Amino acid sequence: MSLYLHPSVTPEVIAKAAEAGVTGVKLYPQGVTTNSESGVSDITAFYDTFAAMEKHGIVLNIHGEVLESLAPADITLEEAFLPTLKQLHDRFPQLRIVLEHCTTSAAVEAVKACGPTVGATITAHHLYLTSHEACCDPFAFCKPIPKKPTDRDALIKAIVSGNSKFFFGSDSAPHPLQSKTSAEQGKAPAGVFTQPYVVQLVLLGLEEAIERDVISEADVTQEILENFLSRNGRRFYKLPDTSGKKIILERKGDKIPTSIKSADTKTEVGISRHGAEVFSLTWA
């Protein structure tokens, strides 16, 4: 369970949250993404809260972007946030911080430059999308917006490097099909829905990187996949492995459907990369 960082999340609330088993607090800079209107406008106002999180071992999860009006024209909104990441890490070196859904080579390097208490999640969709698709396809539009091919490839290389600072986070965001398709171009709700095939889409991104000669087939080992998808994140959060379950991936000609419907059939949601042939997945 996580909390949404807000003025009501005081050091006293953090102490109670730790006792209740809350693992993280999510920091959304105000106005940078969907439903972030109540987000943070002044990070320094929460320094006492961060100190309490550091003391009680609660993770700070960050949507690492700034408002477009605050970013220089020649860098991305994520890159413009990275000095703040360093500032937080320098001031609270024992506070575990996750830069969520990072999208740029600059973010990869910034996380690597920090100490062991700073990590980053990488989504499935940022492994195969770029800004070109995000601008043209409402089902590829999300925030943070996918970036240049070189940024996408930097995420791929971070995964196969085996660096335990990087682990999987889906950031899967379903929106009704109608809201995605009826909106004016560039005004569809931000979010890519990957959850039903999210592991397979990670593999799809890696396979396409192999085809582009960004990485080799030998780079994608079972150990690399298990660590990225499961172990690295669990270890960062200091969570035990209690399930004992594994997944089995097989080639059976499965294809991602165009959409899925809710149990009552009233809501339909489009799925990223529909039509792509992917592995089948079963639990064992």
Residue pairs with C-beta under 8 A, 6 or more apart in sequence:
1 20
1 21
1 22
1 23
2 22
2 23
2 24
2 25
2 26
2 61
3 9
3 13
3 17
3 22
3 24
3 25
3 26
4 25
4 26
4 28
4 38
5 25
5 26
5 27
5 28
5 39
5 40
5 46
5 49
6 38
7 45
9 25
9 46
9 49
10 48
10 49
11 48
11 49
11 51
11 52
14 25
14 49
14 52
14 53
14 56
14 58
15 52
15 56
17 25
17 56
17 58
18 56
18 57
18 58
22 58
23 58
23 59
23 237
23 239
24 58
24 59
24 60
24 61
24 98
24 237
25 49
25 53
25 58
25 59
25 60
25 61
26 61
26 62
26 63
27 39
27 40
27 43
27 46
27 60
27 61
27 62
27 63
28 36
28 39
28 40
28 63
29 36
29 39
29 40
29 41
29 63
29 65
29 66
29 67
29 81
30 36
30 37
30 38
30 39
30 40
30 41
30 67
31 37
31 39
31 67
32 39
32 63
32 65
32 66
32 67
32 77
32 143
33 63
33 65
33 143
33 144
33 190
34 143
34 173
34 189
34 190
34 191
36 63
40 46
43 84
43 87
43 88
47 91
50 60
50 88
50 91
50 92
50 95
51 92
52 58
53 59
53 60
53 92
53 95
54 92
54 94
54 95
57 96
57 238
59 96
59 97
59 98
59 236
59 237
60 88
60 95
60 96
60 97
60 98
61 98
61 100
62 85
62 97
62 98
62 99
62 100
63 100
63 101
63 144
64 78
64 81
64 82
64 84
64 85
64 99
64 100
64 102
64 107
64 144
65 77
65 78
65 80
65 81
65 143
65 144
66 77
66 80
66 81
66 84
67 77
68 77
70 80
71 77
71 79
71 80
72 80
75 106
76 103
76 104
76 106
76 147
77 144
78 102
78 103
78 104
78 106
78 107
78 144
78 147
79 104
79 106
79 107
82 106
82 107
82 110
85 97
85 99
85 110
85 111
85 114
85 118
86 110
86 113
86 114
88 95
88 97
89 95
89 97
89 114
89 115
89 117
89 118
93 115
93 117
94 117
95 117
96 117
96 118
96 119
96 236
96 237
97 114
97 117
97 118
97 119
98 118
98 119
98 120
98 121
98 169
98 236
99 107
99 110
99 111
99 118
99 119
99 120
99 121
100 120
100 121
100 169
100 171
101 121
101 122
101 123
101 126
101 144
101 169
101 171
102 108
102 111
102 120
102 121
102 122
102 126
102 144
102 155
103 126
103 144
103 145
103 146
103 147
103 151
103 155
104 147
104 151
104 154
105 150
105 151
105 154
107 120
108 120
108 154
108 155
108 158
108 166
111 118
111 119
111 120
111 165
111 166
112 163
112 165
116 165
118 165
119 164
119 165
119 166
119 167
119 232
119 233
119 236
120 165
120 166
120 167
121 166
121 167
121 168
121 169
121 171
121 233
122 155
122 158
122 159
122 166
122 167
122 168
122 169
122 228
123 168
123 169
123 170
123 171
123 172
123 192
123 194
124 168
124 170
124 194
124 198
124 199
124 201
124 202
124 204
124 205
124 272
125 140
125 142
125 146
125 171
125 192
125 194
125 201
125 272
126 144
126 146
126 152
126 155
127 152
127 155
127 156
127 159
127 201
127 202
127 204
127 205
127 206
127 209
128 152
128 201
128 204
128 205
128 208
128 273
129 140
129 142
129 146
129 152
129 192
130 146
130 147
130 148
130 149
130 151
130 152
131 145
131 146
131 147
131 148
133 140
133 146
134 140
134 141
134 142
134 145
134 146
135 141
135 186
138 180
138 181
138 183
138 185
138 188
139 180
139 192
139 193
139 270
139 271
139 272
139 274
140 146
140 192
140 272
141 186
141 188
141 190
141 191
141 192
142 171
142 173
142 190
142 191
142 192
143 190
143 191
146 152
153 209
153 212
153 214
156 205
156 206
156 209
156 214
156 215
157 214
157 215
158 166
159 166
159 206
159 224
159 228
160 206
160 215
160 219
160 220
160 224
162 223
162 224
162 227
164 227
164 232
164 235
164 236
165 232
166 228
166 232
167 227
167 228
167 229
167 232
167 233
167 236
168 202
168 228
168 229
168 230
168 232
168 233
169 233
170 194
170 195
170 198
171 192
172 191
172 192
172 193
172 194
172 195
172 198
173 190
173 191
173 192
173 193
174 191
174 193
174 195
174 269
175 188
175 189
175 191
175 193
175 269
176 267
176 268
176 269
177 259
177 268
177 269
177 270
178 268
179 188
179 189
180 188
180 189
180 270
181 188
181 270
183 189
192 272
193 269
193 270
193 271
193 272
194 201
194 271
194 272
196 260
196 271
197 256
197 271
197 273
197 278
197 281
199 229
199 247
199 249
199 279
199 281
200 249
200 254
200 256
200 278
200 279
200 281
201 272
201 273
201 278
202 225
202 228
202 229
203 225
203 249
203 278
203 279
204 273
204 276
204 278
206 215
206 220
209 215
210 216
210 217
210 220
230 241
231 241
234 240
234 241
245 283
245 284
246 283
246 284
247 281
247 282
247 283
247 284
248 281
248 282
248 283
248 284
249 279
249 280
249 281
250 279
250 280
250 282
251 279
251 280
252 279
252 280
253 277
254 277
254 278
254 279
254 280
255 275
255 276
255 277
255 278
256 271
256 272
256 273
256 274
256 275
256 276
256 278
257 271
257 274
258 270
258 271
258 274
258 275
259 268
259 269
259 270
259 271
259 274
260 268
260 269
260 271
261 267
261 268
261 269
262 268
262 269
